Amino acid sequence: RGEVYQRQALEILRIKLVGVIPEDQSVLRASNQGEPVILDATADAGKAYADTVDRLLGEERPFRFIEEEKKGFLKRLFGG
């Protein structure tokens, strides 16, 4: 699962997450047109790149494209 690998990579590299770019057909489309996907305000990948740039510039942005790990019944019951 993607979120598991992402979390493991962050733990191994000991770095702060600044962005997650989702798989998006608009990347291929933008590439074929010779334009950066970040210019497509309707594309999920473009929004994610813009959010990442903003974070690198010190602005607070939510991580739109990260799914929270769903806790099982026992974790919800006993915490964790």
N, C-alpha and C positions, 0 to 999 in steps of 0.2 A: 504494500500500500504506500502511496506517495508520501503521506504525512509522516509515516514511520521512518522512511528513508531520510526525509528532510530533517526530522528531529535528530536522528543518528548522525547525520552529516554535521549539524550544528554542534553537537556534543563533541565529536571527534576533532573538528577544526577549531572549536572554542572561539567562534565568531558570532557577532550579532546579526540577526536576519534583517536585511534592508528591503527585500522584495521577493515576491514570488510571481513569476510570469506564467499564466495558464496556457495550456495548449489552445490554440485559436486559429481557425482557418484564415483569419484576417492577416496573419503574419505572412502566409504564402501569397495571398492576394497583394499585399503591400510590396513584397519582394518582387513579384512579377511586374508590378507597375513602377518599380524603382524608387519607391517612396518609403520613408520610415513609418512603421506601424504606429508610432507614438502620435503621429499627426491625425490618425483616425480616432476621433473622440467617441465613436460608438463601439469601438473594438475593445473587448475585455483585455487583450494584451496591451493595447495602447494605453488604457487606463492604468494598468499595472505598472507599465514603464514610467508613466507620469508620476504615479504615487511613489515609486522608488526614487526617482530624481528628487522629488520634494523631500523625502526622508533624508537623502544624502545632503540636502541643503539645510537640514535642521528642522524641517516642519513635521508636525505630527499628522500622520495619516493612518487610517485603519487598514488592516490587511483584509482586503475584500475577498481574496480568492484562496483563503486557507480554511479548510474544514476543521472544526474543533473535534478532537478525539471524543468519541462517544463513550461514556463511562458505563460499565456493566452494572447490573443490579447491586452486586455486593460492594462495588466501589462507591456507588451512590449512597448505599446504606451505611457503610463503615468509613467513608471518606477515602481520599487517595487520589 
